[in-house]
Amino acid sequence: MKTRITELFGIKHPIIQGGMHYVGFAELAAAVSNAGGLGIITGLTQGTPEKLAKEIARCRQMTNKPFGVNMTFLPSLTPPNYEEMFRAIIAGGVTVVETAGNNPQKWLPMLKDAGVKVIHKCTSVRHSLKAERIGCDAVSVDGFECGGHPGEDDIPNFILLPRAADELTIPFVASGGMADARSLVAALSLGAEGINMGTRFVATEEAPVHPNVKQAIIDASELDTALVMRPLRNTERVLKNAAVTRLLEKEKTLGDKLAFEDVIDEVAGIYPKIMADGDMDAGAWSCGMVAGLIDDSPSVEALIKRIMVEAEEIISSRLSGFSAAAS
C-alpha cells in the first residue's frame, strides 16, 4: 500500500509505532521496521545522549530498515540535554524524529540540515496547522481516544481526522483507537495517510515489557481507562487500577486546591515498576481505549501482516461491494 507517509519515510506499510515510555526500546522498534512499518525508539526513556546513541546502534544491528526516535518535550526540574540528544540521533543516522509535548521549532533547523524528517504529535487542528507552518514534514493527529495525553479539547477521531484533512496540506497519520485493519481503512477514508499505534504494539511478542502488562491490556475493555490530572490541565488517559482510584479520589477531595505534589506518588517514576517489574498497581500508566479491541499478543510481523491483508480485503471486497450494489 502506497501513501504519502510510506513515500515520505521510505516504508512499505503506512503503520507507525508510537514512542512509548519504557516500551520503545530497540527490540520493538526493529521488529516494526523489519515488518514494513516505522519503528520508534523512545528517547527520554534512555535519558542521556550516550545511552540513546547506544540504543540507536543496538537497533541498527537488528534492522537495516528506516526507524525513528521519539523526543518528547516535558517540563522537568532536571530536563535532559535535548541538543546533545538530537546530535546523537543525527550521528546515529536516524532518518525520522517524532516530536511531542511542546513546539519543536527550536530543533527543526539542525534536523532539517541533517536530512531528518520530523513528524509532530498534535491533539488539535490548530496545533497541527502550527506544526505545518514551522516546517514539520508530517503530523500525528491524536484523537480523544488515545492513551497518554489527549489534550484538553476532547475531540474524537471521527471528527478530528476529517477536520485535519480539511485544513492540512502536509500528510498526517491517525493516532488513538488504532488497532486493526478496520482502523487503517477508516483512517484512510477520513483523510489520514496511515496510522500510529501505541497500545496495540505493547501487546506483541517483541514488546520488552512484563507479561502482566500485556495481559492487562488483553483483559481490559473499552470501559477500563480513566482520565487523570484533568484539574491540572495535564490530562492523561490511563488504565484503571488501585493507584488510579486513589488519584481520582484525591482529585475529588481536593478540587481546585489540587497540586501536582498531591499526586506525585501515583504518577512519578512508576514506569519501571510497571513495565519492567509487572507491578500493575504501582501507579497510573498510559493506555488507550483501544484496549477493548485487543485480545491477543501476536508477533509484530504477524500483526502487521494481518492488518494489511485484512485492509486489502475490506477495500476490495466489502467496500467495493457497496459500490457495485448501488450501480
C-alpha positions as CSV (number, residue, x, y, z in Angstrom):
1,M,0.0,0.0,0.0
2,K,1.5,3.3,-1.1
3,T,0.6,6.6,0.6
4,R,2.3,9.9,1.2
5,I,3.5,8.6,4.5
6,T,5.1,5.5,3.1
7,E,6.8,7.7,0.4
8,L,8.0,10.3,3.0
9,F,9.5,7.8,5.4
10,G,10.6,5.1,2.9
11,I,8.5,2.3,4.5
12,K,6.4,-0.4,3.0
13,H,3.2,-0.1,5.1
14,P,1.6,3.1,6.5
15,I,1.9,2.0,10.1
16,I,4.0,3.8,12.7
17,Q,4.8,2.6,16.2
18,G,4.3,5.4,18.7
19,G,7.0,6.4,21.1
20,M,6.1,5.0,24.5
21,H,8.0,5.4,27.8
22,Y,9.8,2.2,28.8
23,V,8.3,0.4,25.8
24,G,10.0,1.9,22.8
25,F,13.3,0.1,23.0
26,A,15.3,-1.3,20.1
27,E,13.7,-4.7,20.2
28,L,10.2,-3.3,19.4
29,A,11.4,-0.6,17.0
30,A,13.4,-3.0,14.9
31,A,10.6,-5.6,14.8
32,V,8.1,-2.9,13.5
33,S,10.6,-1.7,10.9
34,N,11.5,-5.2,9.8
35,A,7.8,-5.9,9.3
36,G,7.5,-2.9,7.0
37,G,6.3,-0.2,9.4
38,L,8.2,2.6,11.1
39,G,9.6,1.6,14.5
40,I,10.3,4.3,17.1
41,I,12.8,4.4,19.9
42,T,11.7,6.5,22.9
43,G,14.5,9.0,23.5
44,L,13.5,10.1,27.1
45,T,13.5,6.5,28.3
46,Q,17.2,6.4,27.6
47,G,17.7,9.7,29.4
48,T,21.2,10.6,28.3
49,P,22.8,11.2,24.8
50,E,25.2,8.4,25.5
51,K,22.6,5.8,26.3
52,L,20.4,7.0,23.4
53,A,23.4,6.6,21.0
54,K,23.9,3.0,22.3
55,E,20.2,2.2,21.8
56,I,20.3,3.5,18.3
57,A,23.4,1.4,17.5
58,R,21.7,-1.6,19.0
59,C,18.6,-1.1,16.8
60,R,20.8,-0.6,13.8
61,Q,22.2,-4.1,14.4
62,M,18.7,-5.5,14.4
63,T,17.4,-3.8,11.2
64,N,18.6,-2.2,8.0
65,K,15.2,-0.5,7.5
66,P,14.3,3.0,8.5
67,F,13.4,3.7,12.1
68,G,12.9,6.8,14.2
69,V,13.3,8.3,17.6
70,N,10.7,10.0,19.7
71,M,11.6,13.1,21.5
72,T,9.0,14.5,23.9
73,F,9.4,17.9,25.5
74,L,8.2,17.9,29.1
75,P,8.5,20.3,32.0
76,S,11.2,19.0,34.3
77,L,13.3,20.2,37.2
78,T,16.3,18.4,35.5
79,P,15.5,18.4,31.8
80,P,17.6,16.2,29.5
81,N,20.2,17.7,27.3
82,Y,18.0,18.0,24.2
83,E,20.7,19.4,22.0
84,E,23.1,16.5,22.6
85,M,20.2,14.0,22.3
86,F,19.4,15.4,18.8
87,R,23.1,15.2,18.0
88,A,23.2,11.6,19.0
89,I,20.2,11.0,16.7
90,I,21.8,12.7,13.8
91,A,25.2,10.9,14.4
92,G,23.4,7.6,14.5
93,G,22.0,8.1,11.0
94,V,18.3,8.2,12.1
95,T,16.1,9.5,9.4
96,V,12.9,10.2,11.3
97,V,12.2,12.0,14.5
98,E,8.8,12.0,16.2
99,T,8.3,15.1,18.4
100,A,5.6,15.6,21.1
101,G,4.7,17.6,24.2
102,N,5.7,21.1,23.0
103,N,6.7,23.1,20.0
104,P,9.8,21.6,18.3
105,Q,10.6,24.7,16.2
106,K,13.9,25.3,18.1
107,W,15.3,22.0,16.9
108,L,14.0,21.9,13.3
109,P,17.0,23.7,11.6
110,M,19.5,21.2,12.9
111,L,17.3,18.2,12.0
112,K,16.5,19.6,8.5
113,D,20.1,20.3,7.8
114,A,20.8,16.7,8.6
115,G,18.1,15.4,6.3
116,V,15.9,14.2,9.2
117,K,12.1,14.1,8.6
118,V,10.0,15.3,11.5
119,I,6.5,14.2,12.4
120,H,4.9,16.1,15.3
121,K,2.1,14.7,17.5
122,C,-0.8,17.0,17.9
123,T,-4.2,16.8,19.6
124,S,-5.9,19.6,17.7
125,V,-6.2,21.1,14.2
126,R,-4.8,24.4,15.4
127,H,-1.7,22.7,16.7
128,S,-1.4,20.6,13.6
129,L,-1.5,23.8,11.4
130,K,1.2,25.3,13.6
131,A,3.4,22.2,13.1
132,E,2.9,22.6,9.3
133,R,3.7,26.4,9.4
134,I,7.0,25.8,11.3
135,G,8.1,23.2,8.8
136,C,7.3,19.8,10.2
137,D,7.1,17.2,7.4
138,A,4.0,15.3,8.8
139,V,1.7,15.3,11.8
140,S,0.4,12.5,14.0
141,V,-3.2,13.6,14.9
142,D,-4.2,12.2,18.3
143,G,-7.9,11.8,19.0
144,F,-9.5,11.8,22.4
145,E,-9.4,8.0,22.4
146,C,-5.7,7.9,22.7
147,G,-3.6,6.6,25.6
148,G,-1.4,9.2,27.2
149,H,-2.1,12.9,26.8
150,P,-5.2,13.6,24.6
151,G,-5.1,17.4,25.2
152,E,-8.0,19.3,26.6
153,D,-10.4,19.6,23.7
154,D,-11.9,16.1,23.9
155,I,-12.4,15.7,20.1
156,P,-12.6,12.1,19.0
157,N,-11.1,11.0,15.7
158,F,-14.3,10.7,13.7
159,I,-14.4,14.5,13.9
160,L,-10.7,15.4,14.3
161,L,-9.4,13.5,11.3
162,P,-11.7,14.9,8.6
163,R,-11.2,18.4,10.2
164,A,-7.4,17.9,9.9
165,A,-7.9,16.7,6.3
166,D,-9.8,19.9,5.5
167,E,-7.0,22.1,6.8
168,L,-3.6,20.4,6.3
169,T,-1.5,20.1,3.2
170,I,1.2,18.0,4.8
171,P,0.4,14.3,5.3
172,F,-0.8,13.1,8.6
173,V,-1.5,9.8,10.4
174,A,-4.3,8.9,12.8
175,S,-3.4,8.1,16.4
176,G,-5.8,7.0,19.1
177,G,-8.1,4.0,18.7
178,M,-5.9,2.4,16.1
179,A,-5.7,-1.4,16.4
180,D,-6.5,-3.3,13.2
181,A,-7.4,-3.3,9.5
182,R,-10.7,-1.6,10.2
183,S,-8.8,1.2,12.0
184,L,-6.5,1.6,9.0
185,V,-9.2,1.7,6.4
186,A,-11.3,4.1,8.4
187,A,-8.4,6.4,9.0
188,L,-7.6,6.4,5.2
189,S,-11.2,7.2,4.4
190,L,-11.2,10.1,6.8
191,G,-8.2,11.7,5.1
192,A,-5.2,10.2,7.0
193,E,-2.3,8.7,5.2
194,G,-1.7,6.0,7.7
195,I,-2.0,5.1,11.4
196,N,0.1,5.4,14.6
197,M,-0.4,2.5,17.1
198,G,0.8,2.6,20.7
199,T,-1.2,0.4,23.0
200,R,-1.7,-2.2,20.3
201,F,2.1,-2.7,19.9
202,V,2.5,-3.1,23.7
203,A,0.6,-6.3,23.4
204,T,3.0,-8.0,21.0
205,E,5.7,-10.7,21.5
206,E,8.6,-8.3,20.9
207,A,7.4,-5.5,23.2
208,P,10.0,-5.6,26.0
209,V,7.5,-5.3,28.9
210,H,6.4,-7.6,31.7
211,P,3.8,-10.2,30.7
212,N,1.5,-8.7,33.3
213,V,1.3,-5.5,31.2
214,K,0.3,-7.4,28.0
215,Q,-2.3,-9.5,29.9
216,A,-3.8,-6.3,31.5
217,I,-4.3,-4.9,28.0
218,I,-5.8,-8.1,26.7
219,D,-8.2,-8.4,29.7
220,A,-9.3,-4.7,29.5
221,S,-12.4,-3.5,27.8
222,E,-13.0,-0.1,26.2
223,L,-14.5,0.9,29.6
224,D,-11.4,0.3,31.6
225,T,-9.5,3.6,31.1
226,A,-9.7,6.8,33.1
227,L,-8.7,10.4,32.7
228,V,-6.4,11.7,35.4
229,M,-4.8,15.1,36.2
230,R,-7.6,16.9,34.3
231,P,-7.8,19.6,37.1
232,L,-4.0,20.3,36.4
233,R,-4.7,20.6,32.7
234,N,-2.3,17.8,32.1
235,T,-4.9,15.2,31.3
236,E,-3.7,11.6,30.8
237,R,-5.7,8.5,29.7
238,V,-4.5,5.6,31.8
239,L,-5.7,2.0,32.6
240,K,-7.7,1.8,35.8
241,N,-6.0,0.3,38.8
242,A,-5.7,0.8,42.6
243,A,-3.3,3.8,42.1
244,V,-5.7,5.4,39.7
245,T,-8.6,5.0,42.1
246,R,-6.5,6.8,44.8
247,L,-5.5,9.5,42.4
248,L,-9.1,10.2,41.3
249,E,-10.2,10.3,45.0
250,K,-7.6,12.9,45.7
251,E,-8.8,15.0,42.7
252,K,-12.4,14.8,44.0
253,T,-11.5,15.6,47.6
254,L,-9.0,18.5,46.9
255,G,-10.9,20.0,44.0
256,D,-9.3,23.3,42.8
257,K,-6.7,23.1,45.5
258,L,-5.1,20.0,43.9
259,A,-1.4,20.4,43.1
260,F,1.0,18.1,41.3
261,E,2.7,17.3,44.6
262,D,-0.6,15.7,45.7
263,V,-0.5,13.1,43.0
264,I,3.3,12.6,42.6
265,D,3.2,9.2,44.3
266,E,0.8,7.9,41.7
267,V,2.5,9.4,38.5
268,A,6.2,9.9,39.0
269,G,8.8,7.3,38.5
270,I,6.4,4.4,38.2
271,Y,7.0,3.2,34.6
272,P,10.0,0.9,35.5
273,K,7.9,-0.7,38.3
274,I,5.1,-1.4,35.9
275,M,6.8,-2.1,32.5
276,A,9.8,-4.0,33.9
277,D,8.6,-5.4,37.2
278,G,5.0,-6.1,36.4
279,D,3.5,-4.3,39.4
280,M,0.2,-3.4,37.9
281,D,-0.9,-1.2,40.8
282,A,2.3,0.8,41.2
283,G,0.9,3.9,39.6
284,A,-1.0,5.4,36.6
285,W,0.2,4.2,33.2
286,S,-0.9,5.3,29.8
287,C,-3.3,3.0,27.9
288,G,-5.8,3.8,25.2
289,M,-9.4,2.9,24.9
290,V,-8.3,0.7,22.0
291,A,-7.5,-2.0,24.7
292,G,-11.1,-3.0,24.1
293,L,-10.2,-4.2,20.6
294,I,-7.1,-6.2,21.7
295,D,-7.5,-9.8,22.6
296,D,-4.1,-11.3,21.7
297,S,-0.4,-10.8,21.7
298,P,1.0,-11.8,18.3
299,S,4.4,-11.2,16.9
300,V,4.8,-7.7,15.3
301,E,5.2,-9.3,11.9
302,A,2.0,-11.3,12.2
303,L,0.1,-8.3,13.5
304,I,1.2,-6.0,10.6
305,K,0.7,-8.7,8.0
306,R,-2.8,-9.4,9.4
307,I,-3.7,-5.7,9.3
308,M,-2.5,-5.2,5.7
309,V,-4.1,-8.4,4.3
310,E,-7.5,-7.6,6.0
311,A,-7.3,-4.0,5.0
312,E,-7.0,-5.0,1.3
313,E,-9.9,-7.4,1.8
314,I,-12.1,-4.7,3.3
315,I,-11.3,-2.3,0.4
316,S,-11.6,-4.7,-2.4
317,S,-14.5,-6.8,-1.2
318,R,-16.7,-5.1,1.5
319,L,-16.4,-1.5,0.3
320,S,-16.4,-2.3,-3.4
321,G,-19.4,-4.5,-2.9
322,F,-21.4,-1.5,-1.7
323,S,-20.4,0.4,-4.8
324,A,-21.4,-2.5,-7.0
325,A,-24.7,-2.9,-5.3
326,A,-25.5,0.8,-5.8
327,S,-24.9,0.6,-9.5
